[in-house]
Amino acid sequence: MISISLKMEGVETIYGEIDNLPTPNDTLIIVKYPRLQSGKDVPFLKNEPNRIIIPVHRILYIEVLDEDEDVLTRWRED
């Protein structure tokens, strides 16, 4: 799993995990265990979901927090 921070316009940064980095053809991203930096629940999500699906067009940027060399190598090869 890859740890990320996800920034969308108008909301606090969401932290979570994804299975794979999104490709240029992806339209959605599935984030597992969404939370705020403090570890608290995301206030606009109900019932503490295990996963959320976010349309890619709503995302400003994704920061990869995992320092796994394989992730960076795969990204550079694309």
C-alpha positions as CSV (number, residue, x, y, z in Angstrom):
1,M,0.0,0.0,0.0
2,I,1.1,3.5,-0.8
3,S,0.6,6.3,1.8
4,I,-0.5,9.6,0.3
5,S,-1.8,13.0,1.2
6,L,-4.5,14.3,-1.2
7,K,-5.3,18.0,-1.7
8,M,-8.6,19.1,-3.1
9,E,-9.9,22.6,-3.5
10,G,-11.8,24.0,-0.5
11,V,-11.2,21.1,1.9
12,E,-8.5,20.1,4.4
13,T,-5.8,17.7,3.1
14,I,-6.9,14.1,3.4
15,Y,-4.4,11.3,4.3
16,G,-4.8,7.7,3.5
17,E,-3.5,4.7,1.5
18,I,-4.0,3.6,-2.1
19,D,-3.1,0.3,-3.8
20,N,-1.6,1.8,-7.0
21,L,-0.7,5.3,-8.2
22,P,-3.3,6.7,-10.6
23,T,-2.6,6.4,-14.3
24,P,-3.4,9.2,-16.9
25,N,-6.5,7.2,-17.9
26,D,-8.0,6.9,-14.4
27,T,-11.1,8.9,-13.6
28,L,-11.5,7.8,-9.9
29,I,-9.1,7.1,-7.1
30,I,-10.0,4.9,-4.1
31,V,-8.5,6.1,-0.8
32,K,-8.4,3.6,2.1
33,Y,-8.7,4.7,5.7
34,P,-9.2,8.5,5.0
35,R,-8.2,10.8,7.9
36,L,-6.9,14.2,8.7
37,Q,-3.2,14.9,9.5
38,S,-4.1,14.8,13.2
39,G,-5.5,11.3,12.7
40,K,-9.1,12.5,13.3
41,D,-12.0,11.6,11.1
42,V,-12.7,13.8,8.0
43,P,-15.6,16.1,9.1
44,F,-17.5,16.0,5.8
45,L,-17.5,12.1,5.7
46,K,-20.2,10.2,7.6
47,N,-19.9,7.0,9.6
48,E,-16.1,6.8,9.4
49,P,-15.8,5.0,6.0
50,N,-13.0,2.5,5.3
51,R,-12.8,3.7,1.7
52,I,-13.8,6.7,-0.3
53,I,-13.9,7.1,-4.1
54,I,-12.9,10.5,-5.3
55,P,-13.2,11.8,-8.9
56,V,-9.7,12.7,-10.2
57,H,-10.9,16.0,-11.7
58,R,-11.5,17.2,-8.1
59,I,-7.9,16.5,-7.0
60,L,-5.3,19.3,-7.1
61,Y,-2.4,17.1,-6.3
62,I,-1.4,13.8,-4.6
63,E,1.8,13.7,-2.5
64,V,3.3,10.2,-2.1
65,L,4.4,9.8,1.5
66,D,5.8,6.3,1.2
67,E,9.6,6.2,0.6
68,D,9.4,2.9,-1.3
69,E,12.0,3.0,-4.2
70,D,9.9,0.7,-6.3
71,V,7.1,3.2,-6.4
72,L,9.4,6.0,-7.6
73,T,11.1,3.7,-10.1
74,R,7.7,2.6,-11.6
75,W,6.6,6.2,-11.9
76,R,9.8,7.3,-13.7
77,E,9.5,4.4,-16.2
78,D,6.0,5.5,-17.3
